[in-house]
Amino acid sequence: MRAFNIPPTDTEAALKRAARERILILDGAMGTQIQSLGLDEDAFLGHGGHSCAYHSDHPQKGNNDLLILTQPDEIERIHYDFAMAGADIVETNTFSSTTIAQADYAMEEAVHDLNAQGARIARRAMDRATAEDGKPRWVAGAVGPTNRTASISPDVNDPGYRAVTFDDLRRAYGQQIRGLIAGGADLILIETIFDTLNAKAAIFACFEAFAEHGKRLPVMISGTITDASGRTLSGQTPTAFWHSVRHARPFTVGLNCALGANAMRPHLKELSDVADALICAYPNAGLPNAFGEYDEGPDDTAPQVEQFAREGLVNVVGGCCGTTPDHIRAIAEAVAKYEPRKLPSYTDA
C-alpha cells in the first residue's frame, strides 16, 4: 500500500517500545469530568473564561468541545489529572470536532481551531505532568464517529437513503485530522465506531493528511459493540470489524463504550484471538442507571479490567463513560503486575 511509503514519526517506535514493557494506560471520560463542573450557557460561551472568536445563534451548552476555546484551563486541568492518575496516553477533547457534528451548534467555522488548540492543550498538560515525574506521555487526537451513519438509512420508509456520503465524511475527518496534526497530536484515535464505513472514511482521511504532512502518525482504532448481539450498529462481529480495518495496520485495535467491562469481555476475547495488532479496551463504568449516570466506582471497574490483563487479552486499557481519574488510578494499579498481550509477531504490529 502506497500509504506505508510515508515514513513514520519517532512516536511509533517509542510507543511500541513502551508497549513491549508493560500494559499502557489510556485516560478516562472527558464528558464525565466536564459534567461535574456544572457549567451553564454563559460558561460555555466563555464568560469567566476566554472569549470565543466564533459566534452562533444556537445554544452552546452541551458542546463540550467548544470548551477548548472558552474554558481551556479547565480542559487542561482534566487532562493533567488523568495523566497524574497514571495515563500514558490522553485523548484530546475533540470527539465532536468535525463540521458534521458541529453543525448541530452552527460552529462549523471553529473546527480547525478546536482540533489544533485541543491538541496543544493536551500537550501542555502532558508536559506539565512529565516535568513532575519524568514519565513520557502521548497525546491521542480523538476522532469521533459523527452523528451520522454511512451504511444505514435514518428513514425507515426509504432504506436506500443516506444522510451522509463517504466523501462527506472523508472531507470532514480530513479537516479534523489536519487540525490535530497542526496542534501536535502524537497519534490519531478513531473511536466509538458504530459504522465501519465511517471508520474507513476516517482511515482514508488519515493517510491523505499523513501524505501532506510527510510523516505517518500511529493510528488507534476502537469499535463499539452496541448490545448483547455482539455486533456493531452496522452489523459486524468483532472478527468482521478487524478484517475491515486491518489494511490500516493500526497501532491498536479494540473496543470502547456502550458496555461495561464484564459485558465487553467475550467480544474483546474474540478480537484478541484474531487481530495481529495491539489490543486496546476502555469500557464504561458499567451501564447507565435510570438517570443516565454510572454507578460503578473505581473498586468495581478496576477488578473487571484486571481480568482482561490476567487473561492476556490487552496491551492498552483505560476508561470510557463514567470513568474518573480515580478509576484510571485504580485500573493502572490493578494491571501493573501483568505482562502485556503478546503478538504472534511483534514486528508486524
C-alpha positions, 0 to 999 in steps of 0.5 A: 500500500502506497500509504506505508511509503510515508515514513513514520514519526519517532512516536511509533517506535517509542510507543511500541517500545513502551508497549513491549514493557508493560500494559499502557494506560489510556485516560478516562471520560472527558464528558464525565469530568466536564459534567461535574463542573456544572457549567451553564450557557454563559460558561460555555460561551466563555464568560469567566473564561476566554472569549470565543472568536466564533459566534452562533445563534444556537445554544452552546451548552452541551458542546463540550468541545467548544470548551477548548476555546472558552474554558481551556484551563479547565480542559487542561486541568482534566487532562493533567489529572488523568495523566497524574492518575497514571495515563500514558496516553490522553485523548484530546477533547475533540470527539465532536470536532468535525463540521458534521457534528458541529453543525448541530451548534452552527460552529462549523467555522471553529473546527480547525481551531478546536482540533489544533488548540485541543491538541496543544492543550493536551500537550501542555498538560502532558508536559506539565505532568512529565516535568513532575515525574519524568514519565513520557506521555502521548497525546491521542487526537480523538476522532469521533464517529459523527452523528451520522451513519454511512451504511444505514438509512435514518428513514425507515420508509426509504432504506436506500437513503443516506444522510451522509456520503463517504466523501462527506465524511472523508472531507470532514475527518480530513479537516479534523485530522489536519487540525490535530496534526497542526496542534501536535497530536502524537497519534490519531484515535478513531473511536466509538465506531458504530459504522465501519464505513465511517471508520474507513472514511476516517482511515482514508482521511488519515493517510491523505493528511499523513501524505501532506504532512510527510510523516505517518502518525500511529493510528488507534482504532476502537469499535463499539459493540452496541448490545448483547448481539455482539455486533456493531450498529452496522452489523459486524462481529468483532472478527468482521470489524478487524478484517475491515480495518486491518489494511490500516495496520493500526497501532491498536485495535479494540473496543470502547463504550456502550458496555461495561467491562464484564459485558465487553469481555467475550467480544474483546476475547474474540478480537484478541484471538484474531487481530495481529495488532495491539489490543486496546479496551476502555469500557464504561463504568458499567451501564447507565442507571435510570438517570443516565449516570454510572454507578460503578466506582473505581473498586468495581471497574478496576477488578473487571479490567484486571481480568482482561490483563490476567487473561492476556487479552490487552496491551492498552486499557483505560476508561470510557463513560463514567470513568474518573481519574480515580478509576484510571488510578485504580485500573493502572494499579490493578494491571501493573503486575501483568505482562502485556498481550503478546503478538504472534509477531511483534514486528508486524504490529 
